[in-house]
Amino acid sequence: MSGRSIPDATVARLPVYHRVLVSLAESGSHTVSSEELATACGVTSAKLRKDLSYLGSYGTRGVGYDVQFLAYQIARELGLTSPWGVVVVGVGNLGRALVSYRGFASRGFQVVGLIDSHPDVVGTVVSVVDRQITIQSLDSLSAIVADNHARIGVITTPADAAQEIANRLVAAGVRSIVNFAPVVLNVAEDVEVRKVDLAVELQVLAFHEQRRRQPDGTVVTRLEPPSVRADQTPAEQASEVMNA
């Protein structure tokens, strides 16, 4: 690992660089220019070079970057050179979809435990990539974390249960959490939480889609009562919606 402090924005882009580099290596590429790599990753070459400079990797002028070595450098910086144990709490549709994704194992993340509170779910067996895992009750969480040295927890429960699950994960020794529940978790400063809310992402896309369709900035309510017309001003629309 490099001894330099790396900005969060750069850290967020490193997994993208790593994924593209692994793909290039698998296709037989040995070197790649900063321009080629930047284009494949959707960033500018200047930003790419700046990001990689934090790793002490500057490439070779006229040649570019060694694909396999740069992939290794980034993997080392991200902590992907050794496996990480992951516990998933909440084995509904979303939880099952996540644990069946083969990309986690190939990137060094191994699901070591499945937890659920529903009596009808506890005790059932789930296929996780190349093995079977039995769903355990919430009371087994601490033991599973300790026995498997799990460092990462994934919460895929309803919102009203997420905070309690986070508390239990932290009490068991987990300090890194991915939260899919639509709620903000209250955790200590030394606990890292990454929030994934697909509904929020869809709302952001809806905002941009609306702006793209209305270049003059006119707001059009998508779910309109019959009395609201697209040719009305925003103030007129708001008035009719409030009085509907």
Secondary structure, DSSP 8 states (H G I E B T S, - for coil): --SS---HHHHHHHHHHHHHHHHHHHTT--EE-HHHHHHHHTS-HHHHHHHHHTTT---BTTTBEEHHHHHHHHHHHHT-SS-EEEEEE--SHHHHHHHT-THHHHTTEEEEEEE---TTTTT-EEEETTEEEE-B-GGGHHHHHHHHTEEEEEE-S-HHHHHHHHHHHHHTT--EEEE-SSS-----TT-EEEE--HHHHHHHHHHHHHHHH-TT-----SS--TT--TTS-HHHHHHHHHH-
